Amino acid sequence: MVIDRILDVVHGYWAYLVLLILLLASLNALVKYFSNQPFGAKDFRVSLFGLIVTHIQVLLGLLLYFAHPTLGFASFTRDDMTMADIMGNSEMRLFAVEHPLIMIIAVVLITIGYSKHKKQLTSKGKFKMLAIFYTIAFILILSRIPWDHWLNS
């Protein structure tokens, strides 16, 4: 199927942008939090861009999850596989359960952090919310990237 291959390529290349922007947003928030700098328009745009690119990535990922013929949701619909088989196979478990679940949790954390930072009245509070939530999300994302699949495709 062509659509799943296109989604796989776009999802893979978009991930580079997501990692770069989340790294920048996390480092920006951490550095400015610890150096007591004022929160400015650039800081708002970096955090907003981090929110946007991760939401686009999760939408691409969900489309791929349901469109891929062998990985993702397709793992659960195979007649020759049980849940025990899927959970016992590390690659299938990663693509069917771990990767999507952790990525959705990461996007939820980014969304919470972005929402909470807007309610803070001080620059330090804004940077603290962004630093905590974006950095945790970034670490979670790094923990569940299918590195072998991503780097070899």
Beta strands, then each sheet from edge to edge (+ up, - down):
end
